[in-house]
């Protein structure tokens, strides 16, 4: 009789473990779209951030000035955390969102600088009289942001480093932390709501 009870107990523990593993697999499958959503939000955030940086910057001749707008990325991080946290996923997704939010700030900074470099090239006008034919196309290409983002990324990085203050790094880190904390808090709240029978 005791053996039967032990058998039932062992079967019950095994059954609960299997059920827990099954629920974890289901939650992982349920959370899979959140990774894609976080990536999409990072792309949108980087684009908007870069456009804002380019619009607020000023180009005067060979020089250009960049406004500090990295503080605006912190609410963006909270938004990303809020969205991905609704999938009730675990720390892996929180970390993924935090890394993407920080990457969006960096990509937005580079895109904004590329826009300003392209504007500076456009203001410089066509090549001088007697320029070699090979110089003409490159001068024209330099008026497009893609030229600075892909063909001359090293130059864009140098320009970014020369004009970047500590605020950009601080707010970039705050954006990542805000994303992770918001995702964790939202995810935990969603789990409690789903576990509450009265909900």
SULZICOR-V605109 format. One record per pair of residues at least 24 apart in sequence whose ideal C-beta (glycine too) atoms are under 10 Angstrom apart, sorted by the first residue. I is the first residue (numbers start at 0). J is the second residue. If there is no record, write none. Layout:
i=I j=J
i=I j=J
//
This chain:
i=23 j=89
i=26 j=86
i=26 j=87
i=26 j=88
i=26 j=89
i=26 j=190
i=27 j=88
i=27 j=89
i=27 j=91
i=27 j=92
i=29 j=86
i=29 j=87
i=29 j=88
i=30 j=83
i=30 j=85
i=30 j=86
i=30 j=87
i=30 j=88
i=30 j=89
i=30 j=91
i=30 j=92
i=30 j=186
i=31 j=86
i=31 j=88
i=31 j=92
i=32 j=83
i=32 j=86
i=33 j=82
i=33 j=83
i=33 j=84
i=33 j=85
i=33 j=86
i=33 j=87
i=33 j=88
i=33 j=92
i=33 j=95
i=33 j=96
i=33 j=182
i=33 j=186
i=34 j=83
i=34 j=86
i=34 j=88
i=34 j=91
i=34 j=92
i=34 j=95
i=34 j=96
i=34 j=99
i=36 j=79
i=36 j=82
i=36 j=83
i=36 j=85
i=36 j=86
i=36 j=96
i=37 j=79
i=37 j=80
i=37 j=82
i=37 j=83
i=37 j=86
i=37 j=92
i=37 j=93
i=37 j=95
i=37 j=96
i=37 j=97
i=37 j=98
i=37 j=99
i=37 j=100
i=37 j=103
i=37 j=178
i=37 j=182
i=38 j=95
i=38 j=96
i=38 j=99
i=38 j=102
i=38 j=103
i=39 j=82
i=39 j=99
i=40 j=75
i=40 j=78
i=40 j=79
i=40 j=82
i=40 j=83
i=40 j=96
i=40 j=99
i=40 j=100
i=40 j=103
i=40 j=178
i=41 j=75
i=41 j=79
i=41 j=95
i=41 j=96
i=41 j=98
i=41 j=99
i=41 j=100
i=41 j=101
i=41 j=102
i=41 j=103
i=41 j=104
i=41 j=106
i=41 j=107
i=41 j=178
i=42 j=99
i=42 j=102
i=42 j=103
i=42 j=106
i=43 j=75
i=43 j=79
i=43 j=103
i=44 j=71
i=44 j=72
i=44 j=75
i=44 j=76
i=44 j=78
i=44 j=79
i=44 j=99
i=44 j=100
i=44 j=102
i=44 j=103
i=44 j=104
i=44 j=106
i=44 j=107
i=44 j=174
i=45 j=72
i=45 j=75
i=45 j=99
i=45 j=100
i=45 j=102
i=45 j=103
i=45 j=104
i=45 j=105
i=45 j=106
i=45 j=107
i=45 j=108
i=45 j=109
i=45 j=110
i=45 j=111
i=46 j=103
i=46 j=106
i=46 j=107
i=46 j=110
i=47 j=71
i=47 j=75
i=47 j=103
i=47 j=107
i=47 j=110
i=48 j=72
i=48 j=75
i=48 j=103
i=48 j=104
i=48 j=105
i=48 j=106
i=48 j=107
i=48 j=108
i=48 j=110
i=48 j=111
i=49 j=103
i=49 j=106
i=49 j=107
i=49 j=108
i=49 j=109
i=49 j=110
i=49 j=111
i=49 j=112
i=49 j=113
i=49 j=114
i=49 j=115
i=49 j=144
i=49 j=148
i=50 j=107
i=50 j=110
i=50 j=111
i=50 j=114
i=51 j=107
i=51 j=111
i=52 j=107
i=52 j=108
i=52 j=109
i=52 j=110
i=52 j=111
i=52 j=112
i=52 j=113
i=52 j=114
i=52 j=115
i=53 j=107
i=53 j=110
i=53 j=111
i=53 j=112
i=53 j=113
i=53 j=114
i=53 j=115
i=53 j=116
i=53 j=117
i=53 j=118
i=53 j=144
i=54 j=111
i=54 j=114
i=54 j=115
i=55 j=111
i=55 j=115
i=56 j=111
i=56 j=112
i=56 j=114
i=56 j=115
i=56 j=116
i=56 j=118
i=56 j=119
i=56 j=162
i=57 j=115
i=57 j=118
i=58 j=114
i=58 j=115
i=58 j=116
i=58 j=117
i=58 j=118
i=58 j=119
i=58 j=120
i=58 j=121
i=58 j=122
i=58 j=123
i=59 j=119
i=59 j=122
i=60 j=119
i=60 j=122
i=60 j=123
i=61 j=119
i=61 j=122
i=61 j=123
i=62 j=119
i=63 j=112
i=63 j=114
i=63 j=115
i=63 j=116
i=63 j=118
i=63 j=119
i=63 j=122
i=63 j=158
i=63 j=162
i=64 j=115
i=64 j=162
i=65 j=108
i=65 j=111
i=65 j=112
i=65 j=115
i=65 j=158
i=65 j=159
i=65 j=161
i=65 j=162
i=65 j=163
i=65 j=164
i=65 j=167
i=66 j=111
i=67 j=162
i=67 j=163
i=67 j=164
i=67 j=166
i=67 j=167
i=67 j=170
i=68 j=107
i=68 j=108
i=68 j=111
i=68 j=166
i=68 j=167
i=68 j=170
i=69 j=104
i=69 j=107
i=69 j=108
i=69 j=163
i=69 j=164
i=69 j=166
i=69 j=167
i=69 j=168
i=69 j=169
i=69 j=170
i=69 j=171
i=69 j=173
i=69 j=174
i=70 j=166
i=70 j=167
i=70 j=169
i=70 j=170
i=70 j=173
i=70 j=174
i=71 j=104
i=71 j=107
i=71 j=170
i=71 j=174
i=72 j=100
i=72 j=101
i=72 j=103
i=72 j=104
i=72 j=107
i=72 j=108
i=72 j=167
i=72 j=170
i=72 j=171
i=72 j=173
i=72 j=174
i=72 j=175
i=72 j=177
i=72 j=178
i=73 j=100
i=73 j=104
i=73 j=170
i=73 j=171
i=73 j=173
i=73 j=174
i=73 j=175
i=73 j=176
i=73 j=177
i=73 j=178
i=74 j=174
i=74 j=177
i=75 j=100
i=75 j=103
i=75 j=104
i=75 j=107
i=75 j=174
i=75 j=177
i=75 j=178
i=76 j=100
i=76 j=101
i=76 j=103
i=76 j=104
i=76 j=170
i=76 j=171
i=76 j=173
i=76 j=174
i=76 j=175
i=76 j=176
i=76 j=177
i=76 j=178
i=76 j=179
i=76 j=180
i=76 j=181
i=76 j=182
i=77 j=174
i=77 j=177
i=77 j=178
i=77 j=180
i=77 j=181
i=77 j=182
i=77 j=185
i=78 j=177
i=78 j=178
i=78 j=181
i=79 j=103
i=79 j=174
i=79 j=175
i=79 j=177
i=79 j=178
i=79 j=179
i=79 j=181
i=79 j=182
i=80 j=174
i=80 j=175
i=80 j=176
i=80 j=177
i=80 j=178
i=80 j=179
i=80 j=180
i=80 j=181
i=80 j=182
i=80 j=183
i=80 j=184
i=80 j=185
i=80 j=186
i=81 j=178
i=81 j=181
i=81 j=182
i=81 j=184
i=81 j=185
i=82 j=178
i=82 j=181
i=82 j=182
i=82 j=185
i=83 j=178
i=83 j=179
i=83 j=181
i=83 j=182
i=83 j=185
i=83 j=186
i=84 j=178
i=84 j=179
i=84 j=180
i=84 j=181
i=84 j=182
i=84 j=183
i=84 j=184
i=84 j=185
i=84 j=186
i=84 j=187
i=84 j=188
i=84 j=189
i=85 j=182
i=85 j=185
i=85 j=186
i=85 j=188
i=85 j=189
i=86 j=182
i=86 j=185
i=86 j=186
i=86 j=189
i=87 j=185
i=87 j=186
i=87 j=187
i=87 j=188
i=87 j=189
i=87 j=190
i=87 j=191
i=87 j=192
i=87 j=193
i=88 j=182
i=88 j=183
i=88 j=186
i=88 j=189
i=89 j=182
i=89 j=183
i=89 j=186
i=90 j=179
i=90 j=182
i=90 j=183
i=90 j=186
i=92 j=179
i=92 j=182
i=92 j=183
i=92 j=186
i=93 j=178
i=93 j=179
i=93 j=180
i=93 j=181
i=93 j=182
i=93 j=183
i=93 j=184
i=93 j=185
i=93 j=186
i=94 j=175
i=94 j=178
i=94 j=179
i=94 j=182
i=95 j=178
i=95 j=179
i=95 j=182
i=96 j=175
i=96 j=178
i=96 j=179
i=96 j=181
i=96 j=182
i=96 j=183
i=97 j=172
i=97 j=174
i=97 j=175
i=97 j=176
i=97 j=177
i=97 j=178
i=97 j=179
i=97 j=180
i=97 j=181
i=97 j=182
i=97 j=183
i=98 j=175
i=98 j=178
i=98 j=179
i=99 j=175
i=99 j=178
i=100 j=171
i=100 j=173
i=100 j=174
i=100 j=175
i=100 j=176
i=100 j=177
i=100 j=178
i=100 j=179
i=100 j=181
i=100 j=182
i=101 j=171
i=101 j=172
i=101 j=173
i=101 j=174
i=101 j=175
i=101 j=176
i=101 j=178
i=102 j=171
i=102 j=175
i=103 j=171
i=103 j=174
i=103 j=175
i=103 j=178
i=104 j=167
i=104 j=168
i=104 j=170
i=104 j=171
i=104 j=172
i=104 j=173
i=104 j=174
i=104 j=175
i=105 j=159
i=105 j=167
i=105 j=168
i=105 j=171
i=106 j=148
i=107 j=171
i=108 j=155
i=108 j=156
i=108 j=159
i=108 j=162
i=108 j=163
i=108 j=167
i=108 j=171
i=109 j=144
i=109 j=147
i=109 j=148
i=109 j=152
i=109 j=155
i=109 j=156
i=109 j=158
i=109 j=159
i=110 j=144
i=110 j=147
i=110 j=148
i=110 j=155
i=111 j=144
i=111 j=159
i=112 j=144
i=112 j=147
i=112 j=148
i=112 j=154
i=112 j=155
i=112 j=156
i=112 j=157
i=112 j=158
i=112 j=159
i=112 j=160
i=112 j=161
i=112 j=162
i=112 j=163
i=113 j=143
i=113 j=144
i=113 j=145
i=113 j=146
i=113 j=147
i=113 j=148
i=113 j=149
i=113 j=151
i=113 j=152
i=113 j=154
i=113 j=155
i=113 j=158
i=113 j=159
i=114 j=143
i=114 j=144
i=114 j=147
i=114 j=148
i=115 j=144
i=115 j=147
i=115 j=155
i=115 j=158
i=115 j=162
i=116 j=141
i=116 j=142
i=116 j=144
i=116 j=146
i=116 j=147
i=116 j=148
i=116 j=151
i=116 j=154
i=116 j=155
i=116 j=158
i=116 j=159
i=117 j=141
i=117 j=142
i=117 j=143
i=117 j=144
i=117 j=145
i=117 j=146
i=117 j=147
i=117 j=148
i=118 j=142
i=118 j=144
i=119 j=147
i=119 j=158
i=120 j=146
i=120 j=147
//
